Every structure is written in structure tokens, then in C-alpha cells.
């Protein structure tokens, strides 16, 4: 998918995939949702998502809702937060390196 947002091009075909997540629902389920985090060649992060008619990616089709897709630009901090919530540790470390260990009180 290609999308121009704020005069900038976001293209899932040319960007590097950082990682992806889906909610486990089949693609024909109205609640289906999947998202993929990308980094483009200039280091900008963006999220490509798609889902069914009851997902956050639903789109109007006349007087009905249907499935849809969208691209959302993300700051690096927001991309890291999304990755913490949706990717495993190895995928996070591959993109941003290993963070320091948590400290006790």
C-alpha cells in the first residue's frame, strides 16, 4: 500500500518490515485486525493496519461498514511502545538493540 501523508510517501513495498501482529481472528471475521510496523529508507516509522468491519480499520461504504486498511506515521518513541506491546523481545532487539536490564527498588 502507498499513502501520501503530510506531503511524505509511505510505501509498504519499499520499507523494511520491523514486525507484525494480528489478533488471531480469521480474515473473514468482522473483528479481524492485523498490523505491521515498517521503517522506511530515511528511518521514519509507520504502521500499516487492516481489519474487518468491527475493527479500528473499518471504513464507511454507503450506509454500511466494511473492512479497510490504513497507514499511520509514528514517532520512534511510539514505534518502540507499539513494539513492546506487540512484538517479542528478539524482534525489538533486532531493531533497537538490547535495552538495559530492569533495576530493583
MIPADREN-922322 format. One line per field, with one value per atom (N, C-alpha, C): residue in one letter; residue number from 1; atom name; x, y, z. Coordinates in nm, 4 decimals. Atoms other than C-alpha are relative to their C-alpha. Example, Ala and Ser with C-alpha at 12.3 -4.5 7.8 and 13.67 -1.06 7.14 Angstrom:
2
res = [A/A/A/S/S/S]
n = [1/1/1/2/2/2]
atom = [N/CA/C/N/CA/C]
px = [0.0890/1.2300/0.0900/-0.0820/1.3670/-0.0770]
py = [-0.1190/-0.4500/0.1200/-0.1190/-0.1060/0.1090]
pz = [0.0000/0.7800/0.0000/-0.0060/0.7140/0.0730]
This chain:
105
res = [X/X/X/X/X/X/X/X/X/X/X/X/X/X/X/X/X/X/X/X/X/X/X/X/X/X/X/X/X/X/X/X/X/X/X/X/X/X/X/X/X/X/X/X/X/X/X/X/X/X/X/X/X/X/X/X/X/X/X/X/X/X/X/X/X/X/X/X/X/X/X/X/X/X/X/X/X/X/X/X/X/X/X/X/X/X/X/X/X/X/X/X/X/X/X/X/X/X/X/X/X/X/X/X/X/X/X/X/X/X/X/X/X/X/X/X/X/X/X/X/X/X/X/X/X/X/X/X/X/X/X/X/X/X/X/X/X/X/X/X/X/X/X/X/X/X/X/X/X/X/X/X/X/X/X/X/X/X/X/X/X/X/X/X/X/X/X/X/X/X/X/X/X/X/X/X/X/X/X/X/X/X/X/X/X/X/X/X/X/X/X/X/X/X/X/X/X/X/X/X/X/X/X/X/X/X/X/X/X/X/X/X/X/X/X/X/X/X/X/X/X/X/X/X/X/X/X/X/X/X/X/X/X/X/X/X/X/X/X/X/X/X/X/X/X/X/X/X/X/X/X/X/X/X/X/X/X/X/X/X/X/X/X/X/X/X/X/X/X/X/X/X/X/X/X/X/X/X/X/X/X/X/X/X/X/X/X/X/X/X/X/X/X/X/X/X/X/X/X/X/X/X/X/X/X/X/X/X/X/X/X/X/X/X/X]
n = [1/1/1/2/2/2/3/3/3/4/4/4/5/5/5/6/6/6/7/7/7/8/8/8/9/9/9/10/10/10/11/11/11/12/12/12/13/13/13/14/14/14/15/15/15/16/16/16/17/17/17/18/18/18/19/19/19/20/20/20/21/21/21/22/22/22/23/23/23/24/24/24/25/25/25/26/26/26/27/27/27/28/28/28/29/29/29/30/30/30/31/31/31/32/32/32/33/33/33/34/34/34/35/35/35/36/36/36/37/37/37/38/38/38/39/39/39/40/40/40/41/41/41/42/42/42/43/43/43/44/44/44/45/45/45/46/46/46/47/47/47/48/48/48/49/49/49/50/50/50/51/51/51/52/52/52/53/53/53/54/54/54/55/55/55/56/56/56/57/57/57/58/58/58/59/59/59/60/60/60/61/61/61/62/62/62/63/63/63/64/64/64/65/65/65/66/66/66/67/67/67/68/68/68/69/69/69/70/70/70/71/71/71/72/72/72/73/73/73/74/74/74/75/75/75/76/76/76/77/77/77/78/78/78/79/79/79/80/80/80/81/81/81/82/82/82/83/83/83/84/84/84/85/85/85/86/86/86/87/87/87/88/88/88/89/89/89/90/90/90/91/91/91/92/92/92/93/93/93/94/94/94/95/95/95/96/96/96/97/97/97/98/98/98/99/99/99/100/100/100/101/101/101/102/102/102/103/103/103/104/104/104/105/105/105]
atom = [N/CA/C/N/CA/C/N/CA/C/N/CA/C/N/CA/C/N/CA/C/N/CA/C/N/CA/C/N/CA/C/N/CA/C/N/CA/C/N/CA/C/N/CA/C/N/CA/C/N/CA/C/N/CA/C/N/CA/C/N/CA/C/N/CA/C/N/CA/C/N/CA/C/N/CA/C/N/CA/C/N/CA/C/N/CA/C/N/CA/C/N/CA/C/N/CA/C/N/CA/C/N/CA/C/N/CA/C/N/CA/C/N/CA/C/N/CA/C/N/CA/C/N/CA/C/N/CA/C/N/CA/C/N/CA/C/N/CA/C/N/CA/C/N/CA/C/N/CA/C/N/CA/C/N/CA/C/N/CA/C/N/CA/C/N/CA/C/N/CA/C/N/CA/C/N/CA/C/N/CA/C/N/CA/C/N/CA/C/N/CA/C/N/CA/C/N/CA/C/N/CA/C/N/CA/C/N/CA/C/N/CA/C/N/CA/C/N/CA/C/N/CA/C/N/CA/C/N/CA/C/N/CA/C/N/CA/C/N/CA/C/N/CA/C/N/CA/C/N/CA/C/N/CA/C/N/CA/C/N/CA/C/N/CA/C/N/CA/C/N/CA/C/N/CA/C/N/CA/C/N/CA/C/N/CA/C/N/CA/C/N/CA/C/N/CA/C/N/CA/C/N/CA/C/N/CA/C/N/CA/C/N/CA/C/N/CA/C/N/CA/C/N/CA/C/N/CA/C/N/CA/C/N/CA/C/N/CA/C/N/CA/C/N/CA/C/N/CA/C/N/CA/C/N/CA/C/N/CA/C/N/CA/C/N/CA/C]
px = [0.0844/0.0000/0.0889/-0.0676/0.1189/-0.0968/0.0837/-0.0104/0.0877/-0.0697/0.0963/-0.0693/0.0515/0.0543/0.0936/-0.0822/0.1752/0.1065/-0.0948/0.3471/0.1122/-0.1021/0.5539/-0.0597/0.0442/0.5288/0.0314/-0.0144/0.4767/-0.0381/0.0199/0.5127/0.0399/-0.0279/0.4848/0.0854/-0.0782/0.6514/0.1502/-0.1419/0.9806/0.0573/-0.0468/1.0019/0.0374/-0.0406/1.1626/-0.1025/0.0937/0.9246/0.0751/-0.0594/1.0119/-0.0641/0.0716/0.7448/-0.1490/0.1449/0.3771/-0.0736/0.0890/0.0870/-0.1372/0.1408/-0.2644/-0.0745/0.0783/-0.5454/-0.0498/0.0355/-0.5880/-0.1324/0.1282/-0.9204/0.0244/-0.0147/-0.9665/-0.0318/0.0190/-0.9654/-0.1458/0.1414/-1.3397/-0.0813/0.0651/-1.4190/-0.0101/0.0178/-1.5622/0.0963/-0.0904/-1.3271/0.1477/-0.1392/-1.0121/0.0785/-0.0871/-0.7222/0.1443/-0.1432/-0.3580/0.0745/-0.0807/-0.0830/0.1452/-0.1414/0.2712/0.0726/-0.0834/0.5352/0.1103/-0.1019/0.7660/0.0927/-0.0957/1.0769/0.0431/-0.0389/1.1459/0.1499/-0.1434/1.4861/0.0565/-0.0452/1.5005/-0.0149/0.0086/1.4380/-0.1337/0.1324/1.0727/-0.0799/0.0833/0.8400/-0.1446/0.1432/0.4831/-0.0639/0.0768/0.2138/-0.1003/0.1034/0.0080/-0.0935/0.0976/-0.3117/-0.1146/0.1208/-0.6077/-0.0873/0.0907/-0.9143/-0.1413/0.1389/-1.2783/-0.0903/0.0999/-1.5962/-0.0201/0.0096/-1.5835/0.1376/-0.1348/-1.2125/0.0212/-0.0342/-1.0440/0.0266/-0.0271/-0.9774/-0.1255/0.1258/-1.3447/-0.0169/0.0245/-1.4498/-0.1464/0.1377/-1.7848/-0.0136/0.0346/-1.9401/-0.1496/0.1406/-2.2625/-0.0559/0.0590/-2.4812/0.0486/-0.0549/-2.2659/0.1471/-0.1435/-1.9246/0.0586/-0.0697/-1.6767/0.1439/-0.1401/-1.3200/0.0800/-0.0833/-1.0411/0.1437/-0.1406/-0.6780/0.0438/-0.0493/-0.4743/0.1492/-0.1393/-0.1221/0.0033/-0.0131/-0.0281/0.1474/-0.1379/0.3063/0.0179/-0.0276/0.4715/0.1363/-0.1309/0.7478/0.0769/-0.0772/1.0313/-0.0463/0.0487/0.9047/-0.1306/0.1268/0.5554/0.0223/-0.0314/0.7042/0.0567/-0.0554/0.9023/-0.1101/0.1105/0.5917/-0.0879/0.0797/0.3913/0.0746/-0.0796/0.6760/0.0044/0.0008/0.6909/-0.1308/0.1316/0.3189/-0.0331/0.0441/0.3021/0.1059/-0.1053/0.6405/0.0706/-0.0775/0.8614/0.1343/-0.1240/1.1905/0.1036/-0.1018/1.4074/-0.0270/0.0330/1.2212/0.0321/-0.0308/1.2527/0.1508/-0.1461/1.6251/0.0624/-0.0521/1.6855/-0.0096/0.0200/1.5539/0.0742/-0.0512/1.6724/0.1147/-0.1049/1.9348/-0.0573/0.0454/1.9174/-0.0048/0.0096/1.7864/0.0678/-0.0584/1.9383/-0.1003/0.0881/1.8027/-0.0740/0.0780/1.5353/0.0733/-0.0625/1.6565/-0.1054/0.0891/1.5016/-0.0084/0.0188/1.3966/0.1270]
py = [-0.1173/0.0000/0.1236/-0.1295/0.3508/0.1060/-0.1087/0.6585/0.1230/-0.1265/1.0229/0.0697/-0.0655/1.1867/0.1159/-0.1172/1.5382/0.0263/-0.0213/1.5511/-0.1029/0.1050/1.2391/-0.1324/0.1297/0.8974/-0.1095/0.1200/0.5839/-0.1178/0.1092/0.2628/-0.1321/0.1292/-0.0867/-0.0896/0.0829/-0.2333/0.0278/-0.0363/-0.0464/0.0145/-0.0153/-0.0102/-0.1356/0.1220/-0.2644/-0.0336/0.0444/-0.4675/-0.0228/0.0170/-0.4428/-0.1196/0.1108/-0.6852/0.0167/-0.0064/-0.7689/-0.0714/0.0540/-0.8650/-0.0187/0.0136/-0.9992/-0.0560/0.0368/-1.0679/-0.1441/0.1408/-1.4326/-0.0314/0.0215/-1.3840/-0.0233/0.0258/-1.5122/0.1270/-0.1200/-1.2598/0.0277/-0.0246/-1.3081/0.0320/-0.0383/-1.2235/0.1533/-0.1454/-0.8734/0.0640/-0.0523/-0.8340/-0.0215/0.0235/-0.9372/0.1312/-0.1174/-0.6959/-0.0479/0.0284/-0.7109/0.1292/-0.1204/-0.4519/-0.0392/0.0205/-0.4317/0.1323/-0.1181/-0.1841/-0.0006/-0.0154/-0.0554/0.1159/-0.1101/0.1649/0.0246/-0.0284/0.3430/0.0286/-0.0179/0.4131/0.1253/-0.1219/0.7526/-0.0114/0.0235/0.5997/0.0338/-0.0323/0.7024/-0.1281/0.1157/0.4532/0.0279/-0.0101/0.3843/-0.1359/0.1211/0.1322/-0.0189/0.0353/-0.0419/-0.0964/0.0865/-0.1924/-0.0295/0.0349/-0.3714/-0.0857/0.0766/-0.5276/-0.0015/0.0189/-0.6189/0.1161/-0.1066/-0.4161/0.0450/-0.0424/-0.4079/0.0303/-0.0329/-0.3253/0.1512/-0.1422/0.0124/0.0434/-0.0316/-0.0076/-0.0032/0.0010/-0.0250/0.1305/-0.1176/0.2140/0.0023/-0.0149/0.3514/-0.0395/0.0365/0.2038/0.0267/-0.0383/0.3937/0.0014/0.0052/0.3118/-0.1219/0.1194/0.0121/0.0235/0.0025/-0.0526/-0.1240/0.1151/-0.2775/0.0041/0.0039/-0.3829/0.1045/-0.1002/-0.1452/-0.0106/-0.0062/-0.0547/0.1445/-0.1364/0.2498/-0.0044/-0.0209/0.3799/0.1147/-0.1017/0.5773/0.0265/-0.0331/0.7585/-0.0068/0.0113/0.7011/0.0593/-0.0426/0.8680/-0.1252/0.1156/0.6402/-0.0458/0.0371/0.6511/-0.0779/0.0712/0.5460/-0.1374/0.1289/0.2710/-0.0964/0.0846/0.1388/-0.0477/0.0366/0.1429/-0.1058/0.0998/-0.0431/-0.1342/0.1224/-0.2957/-0.0704/0.0604/-0.3511/-0.0749/0.0581/-0.4306/-0.1154/0.0946/-0.6429/-0.0956/0.0852/-0.7970/-0.0754/0.0688/-1.0451/0.0716/-0.0698/-0.9404/-0.0048/0.0112/-1.0701/0.0965/-0.0950/-0.8570/0.1428/-0.1328/-0.5481/0.0231/-0.0121/-0.6106/0.0102/-0.0070/-0.6634/0.1409/-0.1358/-0.3126/0.1060/-0.1079/-0.1069/-0.0401/0.0462/-0.3162/-0.0409/0.0511/-0.4682/0.1128/-0.1038/-0.2302/-0.0486/0.0388/-0.2258/-0.0789/0.0808/-0.4652/0.0902/-0.0718/-0.3503/-0.0042/-0.0080/-0.2410/-0.0132/0.0100/-0.3202/0.1329/-0.1249/-0.0609/0.0402]
pz = [0.0000/0.0000/0.0000/0.0022/-0.0791/0.0497/-0.0498/0.1004/0.0168/-0.0215/0.0979/0.1163/-0.1204/0.4379/0.0321/-0.0299/0.5091/-0.1044/0.1083/0.1725/-0.0061/-0.0036/0.2509/-0.0446/0.0500/0.0841/0.1010/-0.0827/0.2939/-0.0887/0.0949/0.0912/0.0652/-0.0623/0.2380/-0.0893/0.0922/-0.0736/0.0079/-0.0002/-0.0291/0.1410/-0.1377/0.3511/0.0592/-0.0698/0.5834/0.1083/-0.1033/0.7977/0.1306/-0.1322/1.1667/0.0696/-0.0611/1.2869/-0.0189/0.0203/1.2755/0.1125/-0.1020/1.4988/-0.0621/0.0372/1.4463/0.1196/-0.1174/1.6871/-0.0008/0.0031/1.5882/-0.0685/0.0686/1.4093/-0.1482/0.1432/1.0549/-0.0790/0.0828/0.7719/-0.0346/0.0307/0.7134/0.1254/-0.1248/1.0778/0.0054/-0.0097/1.1307/0.0994/-0.1025/1.4306/-0.0334/0.0424/1.2393/0.0008/0.0001/1.2900/-0.0097/0.0090/1.1825/-0.0276/0.0154/1.1967/-0.0241/0.0288/1.0624/0.0152/-0.0195/1.1730/-0.1047/0.1041/0.8985/0.0339/-0.0028/0.8787/-0.1431/0.1380/0.5526/-0.0105/0.0243/0.3975/0.0664/-0.0682/0.5712/0.1515/-0.1435/0.9140/0.0633/-0.0537/0.9507/0.0225/-0.0322/1.1179/-0.0369/0.0240/1.0164/0.0188/-0.0251/1.0912/-0.1125/0.0972/0.8240/0.0702/-0.0636/0.9586/-0.0932/0.0740/0.8143/0.0892/-0.0835/0.9599/-0.0537/0.0390/0.9399/0.0367/-0.0155/0.9684/0.1444/-0.1399/1.3510/0.0588/-0.0463/1.3728/-0.0068/0.0077/1.4099/-0.1442/0.1403/1.0347/-0.0871/0.0750/0.9332/-0.0773/0.0837/0.6573/-0.0406/0.0458/0.5518/-0.1455/0.1375/0.2400/-0.0144/0.0039/0.1939/0.1404/-0.1330/0.4917/0.0792/-0.0658/0.5952/0.0351/-0.0274/0.7429/-0.0655/0.0571/0.5679/0.0486/-0.0378/0.6295/-0.0749/0.0655/0.5424/0.0451/-0.0368/0.5790/0.0081/-0.0177/0.6753/0.0303/-0.0378/0.7212/0.0992/-0.1044/1.0309/0.0259/-0.0349/1.0642/0.1516/-0.1434/1.4041/0.0317/-0.0494/1.6002/0.0429/-0.0446/1.7057/0.1378/-0.1331/2.0650/-0.0082/0.0163/1.9549/-0.0634/0.0623/1.7357/0.1039/-0.1060/2.0334/0.0941/-0.0884/2.2524/-0.0656/0.0726/1.9859/-0.0005/0.0059/1.9532/0.1360/-0.1337/2.3305/0.0244/-0.0240/2.3282/-0.0944/0.1022/2.0126/-0.0546/0.0544/1.9266/0.1121/-0.1027/2.1043/0.0173/-0.0355/2.2626/-0.1113/0.1058/1.9756/-0.1153/0.1076/1.7190/0.0432/-0.0534/1.9394/-0.0013/-0.0081/1.9977/-0.1388/0.1369/1.6240/-0.0571/0.0526/1.5550/0.0815/-0.0846/1.8529/0.0917/-0.0895/2.0278/0.1354/-0.1290/2.3718/0.1029/-0.1041/2.6392/0.1289/-0.1279/2.9859/0.0830/-0.0853/3.2440/0.0990/-0.1000/3.4835/0.1340/-0.1324/3.8263/0.1078/-0.1159/4.1609/0.0715/-0.0766/4.4130/0.0598]
